[in-house]
Amino acid sequence: MTNFKDGIIRDGGTLGSGRALGNLQRGVIRDGPAVGSGRALGNVKDGMIRDGSSVGAGRTIGNVKDGVVRNGSSLGAGITVGKLADCAIKGIHRERDDEIVAVCHFLIKKFL
């Protein structure tokens, strides 16, 4: 089970425990153990998930609208590849839907 606390995603079962998988800060997902550190893996903006290193930049790889994850390059378009509920990360429920899916895709399991 993965968990999210203070911007850091870990592989432990309890909030704040386990090995750091990466971090989320201002829409950018990185592979570093501290917030803002590490190589940028992707970013999110307005429901769109991209593989660039800054918010809004890079190739669009998917989108999230109304809890449905699609592989299209515009919001609500593309083939359905999953649902928001497929991204179970303890403690991340307060973040935006697109951020949750992007964290799941870049750090836990690739599905886009």
FENPEFEN-V782559 format. One line per field, one symbol per residue. phi: phi as a letter, one per 20 degrees, with the letter a starting at -180 (. if undefined). psi: psi as a letter, one per 40 degrees, with the letter a starting at -180 (. if undefined). burial: + if it has 16 or more other C-alpha atoms within 10 Angstrom, else -. A space follows every 50 residues. Layout:
phi: ???
psi: ???
burial: ???
This chain:
phi: .dccblndeceeedgndofferbcblnddceeecgndnffeabcalnedc eeecgndoffdrbcblmdecefecgndoefdrcgffdecfnegeefgfff ffffffddbfcd
psi: hiihhfehhieidiheiihhdaihhfehhieieiheiihhdiiihfehhi eieiheiihheiihhfehhieieiheiihheaideeghhheeeeiidddd dddddddchhe.
burial: -+++--++++++--++---+++++--++++++++++---++++++-++++ ++++++---++++++--+++++++++---+-+-+--+-++++----++++ ++++++++---+
